Amino acid sequence: MFSFESLELPVIAAPMAGGPSTSWLVIDSSRAGGWGMLAGGNKNVDALADEVRDIQDAGVAAGVNLFIAGPQSTDAAALASLRAKMQPVAERFDVELGEPTWDDDDYAAKVGWLVAHPVDVVTFTFGLPSDADVTALHAAGSSLGATVTCLDDARTAVARGMDFLVVQGPDAGGHRSTFDLHADPAVAPLPDLLEQIRAAVDVPLLAAGGIATPDDTVAALGMGAVAVQAGTAFLRSSSAGSSATHRAALASDDFTDTGLTRAFSGRFARGLVNEFMSMFDGVENVSPSAYPEVNRMLAPLRRAAAEAGDPQWTHLWAGAGWRRTASAMPGRMIDGDAGRITRWLAGREG
């Protein structure tokens, strides 16, 4: 089984689906003494297999994160209302909205490939694998983990056979890993969440959500985490696949706050507050809880806005501490490579 205590530096580059996580981000973080997880979500099994091979060819331990699909939406009226609401914006970018289809994100094919081509670690977001999948992946030699946001999900994950947990606090950028698609995300701060879960389960814990500086790393390790997992800190690294629009927004003074919304994908996620997000202020305008249907519908619009360099109509995932990450690094080192950022978060570079 994979041991996080064996890492030279207790810092892991988080799996960030949709482009930011690349094989080079994993390789650079690992060569610096930390580690990185591949984002297996929002890509097919062939693309994932290519990235795994790249990492293994570089002599780096491979870890893969998979999305667990939620229930198919039955609220056709809400989805139609969302399409009508967003159609004028899509026309502004001369793009057709996508169809709000459901699928399993190629999950079954990915699990089958990982059983046949084992990696060191497999983690799960938005839910848990079946008992049969746990048995098969364990038999292949992989350590298994789940990203959890509350005590109940942590207990359920350990009972299902998870070897470790990624404890995700509310300050995390990107999607919250709530198991119940329709539930409001928990708000307990990361220190409180770590304390609750550490007292209830006997597996290693990784701390995630709000890890922006070396002090955050020290604090999380002091609360019993064996390592920290950071995402936002790596978004502007030279190893990341973040869009130019996203990179520019993270450094811009035009954005002053982050917010939690399900407007972009149908699942709650944290990002920089922009016009897209502000359209959904107020209960009557909230996007339906329907993932991946909303994600599929709005993906063409988000992509077109990013390609046009317009940060107001695409997702700009960022943790609540994004300003501390950007401003605290010596020489705005957030622009540096993933290896330098890994060492900085571990307190090894000033």
Secondary structure, DSSP 4 states (H G I P E B T S, - for coil): ---GGG-SS-EEEPP-TTTT--HHHHHHHHHTTSEE-EE-TTS-HHHHHHHHHHHHHTT---EEEEEPP-PPP--HHHHHHHHHHHHHHHHHTT-PPPP-----TTHHHHHHHHHHS--SEEEEESS---HHHHHHHHHTT-EEEEEESSHHHHHHHHHHT-SEEEEE-TT-SEE---SSTTSPPP---HHHHHHHHHHH--S-EEEESS--SHHHHHHHHHTT-SEEEESGGGTTSTT----HHHHHHHH-TT---EEEESTTTSS-EEEE--HHHHTT-SGGGPPPS-TTHHHHHHHHHHHHHHHTT-GGGS--B--TTHHHHHHHSTTSGGGS-HHHHHHHHTT---
